[in-house]
Amino acid sequence: MTGVAPLLGMGSSLRLRVLVTGAGRGIGRSIALRFAAEGAHVAVAARTRSEVESVALEVDGAGGKGLAIEMDVVDLASVESGVNRALDEMDGIFDVVVNNAGAFAVKPFAELSPATWYRLMAVNLNGPFHVTLMSLKGLEGSERAHLFNVSSIAGRQAYEGSSAYCTTKFGLVGFGEVLSLELEPRGIRVSTVFPGATDTTLFDGVSGDWDRSQMNQPEDVAEVIWKAFEAPPGESVQNVEVPPPAGVSR
């Protein structure tokens, strides 16, 4: 353990209080477990009850304290209920909120259905808006509040077949930049994370010639996020990159 770790064994009131969305699998699960390794109290949020319950148990086993939150980021009422439940268990405070839940699709624009477009907008843009809006009161109560938005290298560079996905990830970058201007003067650090292609279930069933053995692993993204959280106050962590391995561009 590093950084805040010496404090965490002294009582539950000193644990980091963390909310991670999309935490039932993939990058979100790895983020939850990385903070658990530092003794954090982690609200594991996702749509599938069995997944969040499983990861919450893993958090317990990794040295943290897990809380399973069944929550759909697309549904504002679900987010409000889930966030409030987490805050009730965490003394009304979030030290870290990670907007990680995401949807992915590869389809040429001429073949893209409105339903796919709307789904990606709902998950990848409305979701972070909902979670941040409902979590703000919890972040404002922390002495070292940090909000992370997980974008993508596709939030900086366009790729054929990814009009909907790139639009959402570029939009998340703008969202993060505005939040940095508005929230950092209020003591809330804001980081946008730019992972390269990462081997998760988002790629299951997606057409294309993907060499998944050359992709980032979810643990790589989680480690970079932890290091950004630990960064000293004078160090800029507004844009946090997880470079793609050679040969994998998104």
N, C-alpha and C positions, 0 to 999 in steps of 0.2 A: 504494500500500500504506500501511497505517496501523498504529498500535499496536505489535504485536510484529514487524512486517515488517522493520525494520532488522537484526534478529538472524537472520532466516531465510536470508539469503544466505551466512552464514558457515560453513555446514556442515550436513550432513544431521542431525546430532545435535541441532541447534537448531530443526529444523522442528517445527511443531505436528503432533501425531499424532492423527488424527481417524478415527472410525468413523461412517458414516452408513448406516442401513438404508433399504430402499425406495429405493435411490439409482440404480436403473436408468433412471428417468424422473421427470418432474414435479418436485415440491418437493425430493425427495431429490437428484436430479441437480443442481438449482440450488444446493442447500446444498454439495454436494461441490465444485462449480465456484467458489463464493464463497470457500471456504476455500483452494482451489487458487490463487486470485488472490493470496493472502497467502503463498504458498510452502509450504503445508501438505502433509504426507504423508497421503493420504486413502485409507482402505479403503472401497471402493465395494461395498456389500453388497446383494444382492437375489437372487431365485430364478432369474432368467434369465441364463444365462452370457453370451450374446451382448450383452445390454444392459450388464452390469457391465463387460465387456471394452471396449465402446465408450466408456462414460463414463470409465473409467480412462485411456484414451488422451486423452480431452478434458481430463482433469485434468492430464496431462503437458503438453498444449499450452497450458494456461492458466497455467502457471508452477509447478504443484505436482508431486507425485510420486504417481501413481495405483497402487492395488493392487486388482485385481478379486477379489472374494470371492463365490462362489456360495453362498448361504445362505438357508434357509427359516426365518423366525423362529418358525414354529409348531412346528418340530421341534427339541427341546432338543439332541439330538446334533448336528444340523447347525449350530446356533448355537455350541455348544462348539467344534466343529472350526473354524468360520470365525473366531471370536474368537481362538482360540489361534494360528491362522495369521497373523492380523493382528498380534497381539502379538509373535510371533516376528520379524516384519519391522520392528517399531517399538520395539525395545529393551525390550519388556515394559511399555510405558506407553501409555495413552490420555490425551491432554489434553482431548479432547472426544468424547463419544458422543451421537449424535442418534438417538433412537427415532422414526423417521419412517414406517416401513412401516405401511400401513393398508388396510382394506377398507371399502367403502361399499355401502349398499343402501337403496332407498326402497320401502317396502311397508307398507300399513296392517297394524296388528297382527293383525287377523282373517285376513289373507291371508299372514302371515309363516310360512315353513316352519321347522321345527326346524333343518334343515341350514343355512339362511341365518343364523339366530341363532348357532349353534355356530361357524360360520365367522368371523363378525365378532368373537365373543369370543376365538377362538383367535388371530386376527391382531392385533386392536387392544388386547387386554389380556394374553393369555399371551405374545405376542411381546415387548412391552417388559419383562415380567418376566424372560423367558429371557435377553434381551440384557443387561439390567442386572445380573442375577445373574452371568453369565459375564464381564462386563466390569469388575466392581467391583475386581478385583485390579489391573487396568491403570490405572484411575482413581486408585486409592490411591497409585500411584507418581508421580503428576504434582504439580507445585507449583502448578498453576492449573487443576485438574480441573473440568470443567463437563459436567453431564448435562442434555440437553434431551429432553423428551417432547412430541411434537407432538400436541396435542389438537385442538380445534376450537371455534368459537363454539357448536357444538352440544353442547359439554361444559359450557355455562353456561345454555343456553336450550333448552327442548324444542320439537320441531317435529313436526307430524303426519306420519305415514308413516315416522318415523325412530326407532322404539322401540329397535331393536337398536343402531343407530349411536349414538344419544344415550346409551344405557346404557353403551356402551364408553367414550365420550369423557368422560362424567361420572366413570366409574370411574378413568380415567387421571388426572383431576384429583386425586382422593383419593390415588392412588398417589404422585403427585408431592409432595403436601403432606406425606405421611408420610416420604418420602425426604428432603425438606428438613429435617425435624426430626432424622432419624437420621444423615444423611450430611454435612450442612453443618458440624457440629462436628468432623468428621473431615477437613475441608478440601475437600469436594466440593460445588461449587455446583450447585443443581438448579433448572431452569426448566421451567415448563409453557407451551407456546406455543399461542395461540388464534387461528388464522387464520380470517378470514371465507372465504366461498366462493372457491375458487381454481381457475383453469382448468387442469385436469389430465385425464388419461385416466380418472380415477375417475368422471367424469360421462359417459363414452362409453356409450351404450346405456341410460342411466338415464332413466326416464320423468319428465315434468314440463316446465314452461315455464321453462327456464333461459336467461337472456340471458348467455351466456358472455363476450361482449365487455365486460360490466360487472364481471366478476369480478376478484379479485386475480390477479396473475401469480406463478408460482413464485418468480421472482427477488425479488419483494417480501418473501416469507416468509424467503428466504435472507438478505437484507440485515438484516432485523430480528434474526435469530438471531446474525449476526455482531456486530451492535452490542451485543446482550446479552452476548455473550462478552467484548467489549472493555470493558464497564462497569466502573468502579472498584469496589473491594471494598465500599465503604460504600453503594453504590447497590443497591436491591432490584430483582432481576430474577426473582423467583419466578414471577410471572405476566406473560407477554409477549404483548401483543396485536398482531394485524395486522388493523386495522379493515376490515370489508367495504366495498366501494364502494357508493355510494348505489343503492338499489333491489335489492340482492342480500343476502339475510338469512342465508344459511348456506353 
